[in-house]
Amino acid sequence: MRTGEPLPAVGEVLAALATGLWHWNTATGLVTVDAEAARLLGLPSERTTLSQAQVRARLHPVDWNEISGVIQLAVAEGTLGEVRVRIMDDRGRVVRVGRSRFQASYDHKKRSYEVTGSLQEVTEPVPGTSAGRTAVTGDWRRSREAFLLDAGRALAEARSTAEVLRVAAGLSMPGFSPDGLAVFGVTGDRLTIIGHHGHQPGDEDPFTHMALDTDYPAAEVVRTGRAVYLSSPEKYKDRYPVTWPLAAHFDRQSWAFLPLTVAGRTMGAWMAAFTYPVAFTPDERSVLTTVARMLAQALSRAEAAESARELTDGLQRSMLPKLGPEIPGMGVAARYVPTGGGLQVGGDWYDMIPLPGGTSRTEFGGGRFALVIGDVQGHDVRAAGLMGQLRIALRAYASEGHRPDAVLSRASRFLHGMTFGALDEDPSDLRFATCLYVEVDPASGLLDIARAGHPDPAIRMTDGTVLARPTAGGLPLGIDPDADYPTTRITLEPGETMLICTDGLIETGGHDLETGWKRIRTILEEHDGDLEGLADALVQAVHGPSSHHTTGPLADRREDDIAVLLLHREGDGSGDPATPRPTVRRTVLSVAQAEPERVGVARQQLRELLHDWASADQVDSAVLLLSETLTNVLVHTDADALLVAEVRGEPGERRVRVEVTDTSDDLPHRRSPGELASSGRGLMLIELLAQAWGVDPRGEGKSIWFELYESEGSDGSGGGSGPVDVEVVEVVEVELP
């Protein structure tokens, strides 16, 4: 072209440069291409309009997905976009690689993109030629770095061999991705298949237990520690003619076998197979080698973790007992879940011990037995060892016939001698243990409970109501060799279930004792199934996948072991199965003169018993009257008080009866308190708030009781209808002694 002559048309210049133009409107879903762009896409060289689906069928799926992301990024940053795309033929083979630069805009009203760009072929040989699949510089190298970072992070997070293999199978390498993977291990002098992907079940059989001296690429890699690259079936057949028939029927075109080396030791081999020819350029070999190294490290970590976990589980489970044979009238279920990683072995345990007086020395039969659950401080092998010794000591003391308080006292002295009593003991390694010991009488349902710093038991009543049963307790075992452990007696009614557990069930997932108990309580109340199903539900709620959505308000703590014991008393207690038994809730609690703080516990027990009562005012009235009667016993007598609260009937027609018994023979007497008197209004409150009340003399002492009826309080009428202002009421009343 001479100076001064007019410039050629843009279309002619682009055609001379083998550059095509295209326009895409996402609102209509149509792509318009000129003749050159159509030719590059493998279509007739003429201007045409294609649908998105037609264009997508011509591009590699990975590249098509990247185009959408680059368009959005270009619009957000107000810059040009550029992508490299692989153009495929009808058989799914790459015929050329193109570069496209484009300008994109977004229509907010139509919520669509308008994209106009160019398409030019990159001078890169197609697969199958002697230099096929040479590396694309620039973009490909950046994609490789990003891929290796993502692959390294994913493999580092894999915690088991299965997870490592799953991550390896999902790796999409930049520019070339294998469709067949296999990981070989070594056992003795033979290859083993650790895992594979892209093959049918049974395809691995010929390669399993193959001798290392076999003429097979993976065996050679393990023997020599050097990688083997086979870019064509011919090269495979020429180099390994003996085992070529084993690989021929997979219809692959290229193979890479790389050593899995950790700390200078070749632990196996990794095979990556391709359905298209790969030249294995230096860049491609570099990617494969790096992935193989990361894969070897991940497999080594997973193997070590699994070995440690197997050792941990075996150690602890070997120390845990099996539940005894069936007990008439009772059902027992237990669960133990070791958590944490490596040798983070915990000291949680449970036991079920036949006590003297049963029908047999080796079987539980229908005699008494004990349930024990505990947790030795620490998460190491020493904690597990102490746990085993302490469990044996507790079983020995219980088998001698000692009562629960004596069993724990002796166990505390034993553990103190094992830890605090050793002269050469490191002060930083002193240990203690929490424990809950329950002596069970299957015939009567009586439970005698001694507690050493352990969480209290919980009772699930027949209608699903759950009560945490506060019990008297002492210091954790091993701290004070002369510690006392008072015994609390409760009755497990027919149809009720007792839960005892270690703190791992409550606090796992960042919960504290309060929020963790609320989570457990919900499971206990809502479960509708047998005892084994309830045990599974409790563990699943805090240890299974669902627990990741119900973490507590505190920062996550190291997961603890979980031990759970459930005791269920069967039957309805009526004697005649055909006679329906009325719905009854009952709680019994003793309040000693020296334990005035248990008045608050009694109030909480009554609120839990009336958790679904129709009238909140009546609940407040019942709690107020209970507090008044208990306090009067403690203030005006020298005796302890016994509380019995019972709810009977169907919802809406129920009756609550609260009875406080003491051993004092002094009956109430009338008195007239002055306006400024600080006491003397107990019976006044009972007369105003209770539907019925009374004082019943007993053989020793007396019983003061009151009743509230749900049907009379649900509509705001009757006793407990509202708060009472005791300061403005003048009445002559009887003082509770």
ZALO-666180 format. One record per residue (C-alpha): residue in three letters; x, y, z. Coordinates in steps of 0.25 Angstrom, whole numbers, padded with zeros to 4 digits, always signed. Layout:
AlaXYZ...
This chain:
Met+0000+0000+0000Arg+0006+0013-0004Thr+0006+0026+0004Gly-0007+0034+0002Glu-0015+0022-0002Pro-0028+0020+0006Leu-0027+0009+0017Pro-0033-0004+0015Ala-0046-0008+0021Val-0045-0014+0035Gly-0051-0027+0031Glu-0040-0029+0020Val-0029-0026+0031Leu-0035-0036+0041Ala-0037-0046+0030Ala-0022-0044+0026Leu-0018-0046+0041Ala-0027-0059+0042Thr-0035-0052+0053Gly-0050-0053+0054Leu-0061-0045+0061Trp-0072-0049+0069His-0084-0043+0077Trp-0091-0049+0089Asn-0104-0044+0095Thr-0108-0052+0107Ala-0122-0047+0107Thr-0125-0053+0094Gly-0115-0065+0096Leu-0110-0063+0082Val-0095-0062+0077Thr-0092-0055+0063Val-0079-0059+0057Asp-0073-0054+0044Ala-0067-0064+0034Glu-0053-0064+0040Ala-0058-0067+0054Ala-0068-0078+0048Arg-0056-0084+0041Leu-0048-0084+0054Leu-0060-0091+0061Gly-0059-0102+0051Leu-0072-0097+0043Pro-0073-0093+0029Ser-0066-0079+0026Glu-0078-0071+0025Arg-0085-0061+0034Thr-0095-0068+0043Thr-0103-0067+0056Leu-0102-0078+0066Ser-0109-0081+0079Gln-0101-0082+0093Ala-0102-0097+0093Gln-0096-0098+0079Val-0084-0090+0083Arg-0083-0097+0096Ala-0082-0110+0088Arg-0070-0105+0081Leu-0062-0101+0093His-0055-0109+0104Pro-0065-0110+0116Val-0054-0104+0126Asp-0052-0092+0116Trp-0066-0089+0115Asn-0068-0088+0130Glu-0056-0079+0131Ile-0062-0069+0120Ser-0074-0066+0129Gly-0065-0062+0141Val-0055-0054+0132Ile-0067-0046+0126Gln-0072-0043+0140Leu-0059-0038+0145Ala-0056-0030+0133Val-0069-0022+0135Ala-0067-0020+0149Glu-0053-0015+0147Gly-0056-0007+0134Thr-0045-0014+0126Leu-0044-0023+0114Gly-0045-0038+0116Glu-0036-0048+0110Val-0037-0064+0110Arg-0031-0076+0104Val-0040-0086+0098Arg-0039-0100+0093Ile-0047-0103+0081Met-0053-0117+0080Asp-0058-0125+0068Asp-0070-0134+0068Arg-0063-0145+0074Gly-0058-0137+0086Arg-0044-0135+0081Val-0036-0122+0082Val-0034-0117+0068Arg-0028-0103+0071Val-0025-0093+0082Gly-0030-0079+0081Arg-0029-0066+0088Ser-0040-0057+0090Arg-0040-0042+0094Phe-0053-0035+0097Gln-0061-0023+0102Ala-0073-0026+0111Ser-0084-0017+0116Tyr-0096-0020+0126Asp-0110-0015+0124His-0116-0013+0137Lys-0131-0012+0132Lys-0130-0025+0124Arg-0120-0031+0134Ser-0112-0036+0122Tyr-0098-0035+0116Glu-0094-0030+0102Val-0080-0035+0098Thr-0072-0032+0086Gly-0059-0039+0083Ser-0048-0044+0074Leu-0044-0059+0072Gln-0030-0063+0067Glu-0023-0076+0066Val-0011-0078+0075Thr+0001-0084+0068Glu+0001-0097+0076Pro+0001-0111+0070Val-0011-0120+0072Pro-0010-0132+0080Gly-0004-0144+0073Thr+0007-0137+0066Ser+0022-0139+0070Ala+0021-0127+0078Gly+0007-0128+0082Arg+0002-0121+0094Thr+0014-0112+0097Ala+0012-0102+0108Val+0004-0089+0106Thr+0013-0078+0112Gly+0008-0067+0121Asp-0007-0071+0124Trp-0004-0086+0125Arg+0007-0083+0135Arg-0001-0075+0144Ser-0012-0085+0143Arg-0002-0096+0147Glu+0002-0088+0159Ala-0012-0086+0164Phe-0015-0100+0161Leu-0004-0105+0170Leu-0008-0096+0181Asp-0022-0101+0181Ala-0017-0115+0180Gly-0007-0114+0191Arg-0018-0108+0201Ala-0028-0118+0197Leu-0018-0130+0200Ala-0013-0123+0213Glu-0027-0123+0218Ala-0030-0138+0215Arg-0030-0146+0228Ser-0031-0160+0223Thr-0027-0169+0211Ala-0041-0168+0205Glu-0041-0153+0206Val-0027-0152+0199Leu-0032-0161+0188Arg-0044-0154+0186Val-0037-0140+0185Ala-0027-0147+0175Ala-0038-0152+0166Gly-0044-0138+0166Leu-0032-0130+0162Ser-0034-0123+0148Met-0020-0120+0143Pro-0018-0107+0135Gly-0018-0111+0120Phe-0018-0126+0122Ser-0026-0135+0131Pro-0024-0150+0133Asp-0037-0158+0132Gly-0031-0170+0139Leu-0024-0170+0152Ala-0018-0181+0161Val-0010-0181+0174Phe-0001-0193+0176Gly+0005-0197+0190Val+0015-0207+0194Thr+0014-0219+0203Gly+0026-0227+0205Asp+0031-0230+0190Arg+0017-0228+0184Leu+0009-0216+0178Thr-0004-0213+0184Ile-0016-0204+0179Ile-0019-0193+0190Gly-0029-0187+0181His-0033-0184+0167His-0042-0174+0159Gly-0048-0175+0145His-0048-0190+0144Gln-0059-0201+0146Pro-0060-0210+0158Gly-0051-0222+0156Asp-0042-0215+0146Glu-0031-0214+0157Asp-0031-0229+0159Pro-0019-0232+0150Phe-0010-0222+0156Thr-0013-0226+0171His-0002-0233+0178Met+0007-0232+0165Ala+0022-0235+0168Leu+0031-0224+0169Asp+0040-0230+0158Thr+0029-0231+0148Asp+0031-0223+0135Tyr+0021-0213+0138Pro+0023-0198+0139Ala+0018-0196+0153Ala+0027-0207+0158Glu+0039-0201+0151Val+0036-0187+0158Val+0035-0194+0171Arg+0048-0201+0169Thr+0056-0189+0163Gly+0049-0177+0169Arg+0049-0171+0155Ala+0037-0166+0147Val+0032-0173+0134Tyr+0025-0165+0123Leu+0019-0172+0112Ser+0013-0162+0101Ser+0007-0173+0092Pro+0002-0187+0092Glu+0014-0191+0083Lys+0024-0186+0093Tyr+0017-0194+0104Lys+0017-0207+0096Asp+0031-0206+0092Arg+0036-0203+0106Tyr+0027-0213+0113Pro+0022-0223+0104Val+0019-0234+0115Thr+0009-0225+0122Trp+0004-0217+0110Pro-0008-0226+0108Leu-0013-0223+0122Ala-0013-0208+0119Ala-0018-0209+0104His-0033-0211+0106Phe-0034-0198+0114Asp-0032-0190+0101Arg-0023-0180+0107Gln-0013-0172+0098Ser-0003-0167+0109Trp+0002-0171+0123Ala+0010-0165+0134Phe+0015-0173+0145Leu+0022-0165+0156Pro+0028-0169+0170Leu+0022-0166+0183Thr+0034-0162+0191Val+0034-0158+0206Ala+0047-0155+0213Gly+0055-0162+0202Arg+0046-0175+0203Thr+0038-0179+0191Met+0025-0183+0197Gly+0017-0186+0184Ala+0014-0180+0171Trp+0003-0172+0164Met-0002-0174+0150Ala-0009-0163+0142Ala-0015-0168+0129Phe-0020-0160+0117Thr-0030-0163+0106Tyr-0022-0153+0097Pro-0007-0152+0093Val+0001-0144+0103Ala+0015-0140+0099Phe+0019-0139+0114Thr+0027-0126+0112Pro+0036-0120+0123Asp+0024-0112+0129Glu+0015-0123+0129Arg+0025-0132+0135Ser+0027-0122+0146Val+0012-0121+0149Leu+0011-0136+0150Thr+0024-0137+0159Thr+0019-0127+0168Val+0005-0133+0170Ala+0012-0147+0172Arg+0020-0141+0183Met+0008-0134+0190Leu+0000-0147+0188Ala+0011-0155+0195Gln+0012-0145+0207Ala-0003-0146+0208Leu-0004-0161+0208Ser+0007-0162+0218Arg+0000-0153+0228Ala-0013-0160+0226Glu-0006-0173+0228Ala+0000-0168+0241Ala-0013-0162+0246Glu-0020-0175+0243Ser-0010-0184+0250Ala-0010-0175+0262Arg-0025-0175+0262Glu-0026-0190+0261Leu-0016-0191+0273Thr-0024-0181+0281Asp-0037-0188+0278Gly-0032-0201+0281Leu-0025-0197+0294Gln-0038-0190+0299Arg-0048-0201+0294Ser-0040-0212+0300Met-0041-0205+0314Leu-0056-0203+0312Pro-0066-0214+0317Lys-0077-0221+0310Leu-0091-0219+0316Gly-0096-0231+0323Pro-0107-0240+0320Glu-0122-0236+0319Ile-0127-0231+0333Pro-0142-0234+0335Gly-0150-0221+0336Met-0138-0212+0332Gly-0131-0208+0319Val-0117-0202+0318Ala-0110-0196+0306Ala-0096-0190+0305Arg-0088-0182+0295Tyr-0073-0178+0294Val-0068-0169+0284Pro-0053-0166+0284Thr-0050-0152+0277Gly-0038-0144+0275Gly-0026-0148+0266Gly-0013-0156+0267Leu-0010-0161+0281Gln-0020-0151+0288Val-0026-0163+0295Gly-0035-0159+0306Gly-0039-0165+0320Asp-0054-0166+0319Trp-0060-0180+0323Tyr-0072-0187+0327Asp-0075-0200+0334Met-0086-0209+0338Ile-0083-0217+0351Pro-0091-0229+0357Leu-0093-0227+0372Pro-0093-0238+0383Gly-0107-0243+0385Gly-0110-0246+0371Thr-0114-0260+0365Ser-0100-0263+0360Arg-0086-0258+0362Thr-0084-0257+0347Glu-0097-0252+0342Phe-0106-0240+0346Gly-0119-0248+0346Gly-0129-0241+0354Gly-0120-0236+0365Arg-0114-0222+0368Phe-0104-0216+0359Ala-0096-0203+0358Leu-0094-0194+0347Val-0081-0186+0347Ile-0076-0174+0338Gly-0064-0166+0339Asp-0053-0157+0333Val-0039-0157+0336Gln-0032-0143+0334Gly-0024-0142+0321His-0023-0147+0307Asp-0011-0156+0306Val-0007-0171+0308Arg-0005-0168+0323Ala-0019-0164+0325Ala-0024-0177+0318Gly-0015-0185+0327Leu-0020-0178+0339Met-0034-0180+0334Gly-0032-0195+0333Gln-0026-0196+0347Leu-0037-0188+0353Arg-0048-0196+0346Ile-0042-0209+0352Ala-0041-0203+0366Leu-0055-0198+0365Arg-0060-0212+0361Ala-0052-0219+0372Tyr-0058-0210+0383Ala-0072-0211+0377Ser-0071-0226+0377Glu-0067-0227+0391Gly-0081-0221+0395His-0077-0207+0399Arg-0088-0196+0398Pro-0086-0185+0387Asp-0080-0175+0397Ala-0070-0185+0402Val-0067-0189+0388Leu-0063-0175+0383Ser-0056-0172+0396Arg-0047-0184+0394Ala-0045-0181+0379Ser-0041-0167+0383Arg-0030-0172+0393Phe-0026-0182+0382Leu-0024-0171+0371His-0017-0161+0381Gly-0007-0172+0384Met-0005-0174+0369Thr-0002-0160+0366Phe-0001-0150+0377Gly+0005-0160+0386Ala+0017-0164+0377Leu+0030-0157+0382Asp+0036-0156+0368Glu+0023-0151+0362Asp+0024-0138+0354Pro+0015-0128+0360Ser+0011-0123+0346Asp+0006-0138+0343Leu-0003-0140+0355Arg-0017-0145+0351Phe-0031-0146+0357Ala-0044-0153+0351Thr-0058-0150+0352Cys-0068-0161+0354Leu-0083-0164+0356Tyr-0086-0177+0363Val-0101-0183+0363Glu-0105-0195+0370Val-0118-0200+0364Asp-0129-0209+0370Pro-0136-0214+0358Ala-0148-0220+0366Ser-0152-0206+0373Gly-0145-0196+0363Leu-0137-0190+0375Leu-0124-0183+0371Asp-0114-0180+0381Ile-0104-0169+0375Ala-0091-0165+0379Arg-0084-0154+0371Ala-0069-0149+0370Gly-0069-0136+0363His-0077-0142+0351Pro-0089-0136+0344Asp-0102-0139+0350Pro-0111-0150+0344Ala-0124-0147+0336Ile-0137-0154+0337Arg-0147-0155+0325Met-0161-0157+0330Thr-0171-0165+0323Asp-0177-0153+0316Gly-0164-0148+0311Thr-0162-0138+0322Val-0147-0137+0325Leu-0142-0133+0339Ala-0127-0131+0343Arg-0126-0138+0357Pro-0117-0131+0366Thr-0109-0140+0375Ala-0100-0138+0387Gly-0086-0140+0383Gly-0071-0138+0387Leu-0058-0135+0381Pro-0052-0142+0369Leu-0045-0155+0372Gly-0031-0154+0375Ile-0030-0140+0381Asp-0033-0143+0396Pro-0031-0157+0401Asp-0041-0155+0412Ala-0052-0148+0404Asp-0066-0152+0407Tyr-0077-0155+0396Pro-0091-0154+0401Thr-0101-0163+0395Thr-0114-0158+0389Arg-0126-0168+0387Ile-0136-0166+0376Thr-0146-0175+0370Leu-0147-0179+0355Glu-0162-0180+0352Pro-0167-0190+0342Gly-0165-0184+0328Glu-0154-0174+0332Thr-0140-0174+0326Met-0128-0169+0333Leu-0116-0162+0326Ile-0102-0161+0331Cys-0091-0157+0322Thr-0077-0150+0322Asp-0075-0135+0319Gly-0071-0139+0305Leu-0086-0141+0301Ile-0090-0127+0307Glu-0078-0118+0303Thr-0074-0123+0289Gly-0075-0113+0278Gly-0072-0101+0287His-0083-0102+0296Asp-0082-0099+0311Leu-0090-0108+0322Glu-0102-0099+0321Thr-0104-0098+0306Gly-0099-0112+0304Trp-0109-0117+0313Lys-0121-0110+0306Arg-0116-0117+0293Ile-0116-0131+0300Arg-0130-0128+0307Thr-0136-0125+0293Ile-0132-0139+0288Leu-0137-0146+0300Glu-0150-0139+0300Glu-0153-0141+0285His-0148-0155+0283Asp-0158-0165+0280Gly-0152-0179+0279Asp-0145-0190+0287Leu-0133-0188+0296Glu-0123-0192+0286Gly-0128-0182+0276Leu-0128-0171+0287Ala-0113-0174+0290Asp-0110-0173+0275Ala-0118-0160+0274Leu-0110-0153+0286Val-0097-0157+0280Gln-0101-0152+0266Ala-0106-0139+0271Val-0093-0135+0276His-0083-0143+0268Gly-0089-0145+0254Pro-0091-0136+0242Ser-0103-0129+0248Ser-0094-0124+0260His-0087-0115+0251His-0099-0106+0250Thr-0102-0105+0265Thr-0088-0101+0270Gly-0089-0093+0283Pro-0086-0079+0286Leu-0072-0081+0291Ala-0060-0082+0283Asp-0058-0097+0279Arg-0050-0105+0288Arg-0042-0118+0286Glu-0052-0129+0284Asp-0053-0138+0296Asp-0057-0153+0297Ile-0071-0157+0299Ala-0077-0167+0308Val-0092-0169+0310Leu-0100-0179+0319Leu-0115-0180+0318Leu-0124-0188+0328His-0138-0190+0325Arg-0148-0197+0335Glu-0159-0205+0327Gly-0174-0207+0330Asp-0185-0197+0334Gly-0185-0202+0349Ser-0200-0205+0348Gly-0199-0220+0350Asp-0210-0222+0339Pro-0205-0219+0325Ala-0220-0217+0321Thr-0221-0206+0332Pro-0217-0192+0327Arg-0208-0185+0336Pro-0210-0170+0339Thr-0199-0161+0334Val-0191-0157+0346Arg-0179-0148+0348Arg-0172-0148+0361Thr-0159-0142+0367Val-0154-0145+0381Leu-0144-0136+0388Ser-0138-0135+0402Val-0134-0122+0408Ala-0125-0123+0420Gln-0123-0112+0431Ala-0109-0110+0427Glu-0113-0109+0412Pro-0122-0097+0411Glu-0117-0095+0396Arg-0125-0107+0392Val-0137-0099+0394Gly-0133-0092+0380Val-0131-0106+0374Ala-0145-0110+0379Arg-0151-0098+0372Gln-0144-0101+0359Gln-0148-0115+0360Leu-0163-0111+0362Arg-0162-0102+0350Glu-0156-0113+0341Leu-0167-0122+0346Leu-0178-0111+0341His-0171-0107+0328Asp-0183-0109+0320Trp-0194-0104+0330Ala-0205-0096+0324Ser-0204-0084+0334Ala-0191-0077+0336Asp-0197-0070+0348Gln-0200-0084+0355Val-0186-0088+0353Asp-0181-0076+0360Ser-0191-0078+0371Ala-0186-0093+0373Val-0172-0088+0373Leu-0175-0077+0383Leu-0183-0087+0392Leu-0172-0098+0391Ser-0161-0088+0395Glu-0170-0083+0407Thr-0172-0097+0413Leu-0158-0102+0411Thr-0152-0089+0417Asn-0162-0090+0429Val-0157-0104+0432Leu-0143-0100+0432Val-0145-0087+0440His-0155-0092+0451Thr-0151-0107+0453Asp-0138-0114+0455Ala-0142-0125+0445Asp-0139-0127+0430Ala-0150-0126+0420Leu-0154-0136+0409Leu-0161-0131+0397Val-0170-0139+0388Ala-0176-0132+0376Glu-0186-0140+0367Val-0194-0136+0354Arg-0205-0145+0350Gly-0215-0145+0339Glu-0216-0142+0324Pro-0212-0128+0319Gly-0222-0117+0322Glu-0228-0125+0334Arg-0216-0128+0342Arg-0214-0126+0357Val-0201-0123+0364Arg-0199-0127+0378Val-0187-0122+0386Glu-0184-0129+0400Val-0173-0124+0409Thr-0171-0134+0421Asp-0162-0132+0433Thr-0160-0140+0446Ser-0164-0129+0456Asp-0177-0132+0464Asp-0180-0117+0466Leu-0194-0115+0459Pro-0197-0101+0453His-0204-0091+0463Arg-0211-0078+0460Arg-0205-0064+0462Ser-0207-0050+0458Pro-0195-0044+0451Gly-0194-0029+0451Glu-0193-0020+0439Leu-0178-0019+0440Ala-0176-0034+0444Ser-0165-0041+0436Ser-0171-0055+0437Gly-0185-0061+0439Arg-0191-0060+0426Gly-0188-0074+0421Leu-0202-0080+0422Met-0209-0067+0417Leu-0202-0069+0404Ile-0206-0084+0404Glu-0221-0080+0406Leu-0220-0070+0395Leu-0213-0077+0384Ala-0216-0092+0386Gln-0229-0099+0382Ala-0227-0109+0393Trp-0217-0110+0405Gly-0215-0117+0418Val-0206-0122+0429Asp-0206-0137+0432Pro-0199-0143+0445Arg-0190-0154+0443Gly-0185-0165+0452Glu-0173-0156+0454Gly-0174-0142+0449Lys-0185-0136+0440Ser-0187-0133+0425Ile-0192-0120+0419Trp-0198-0121+0405Phe-0205-0112+0395Glu-0211-0115+0381Leu-0213-0106+0369Tyr-0223-0110+0357Glu-0219-0107+0343Ser-0234-0106+0338Glu-0237-0095+0348Gly-0225-0087+0346Ser-0223-0087+0331Asp-0234-0077+0328Gly-0229-0068+0339Ser-0239-0072+0350Gly-0237-0080+0362Gly-0225-0081+0371Gly-0212-0076+0366Ser-0220-0066+0357Gly-0210-0055+0359Pro-0199-0049+0369Val-0203-0045+0383Asp-0199-0032+0390Val-0196-0038+0404Glu-0194-0024+0410Val-0208-0019+0408Val-0215-0032+0414Glu-0219-0033+0428Val-0222-0047+0433Val-0221-0055+0445Glu-0214-0068+0441Val-0207-0080+0446Glu-0192-0079+0446Leu-0184-0091+0440Pro-0175-0096+0451
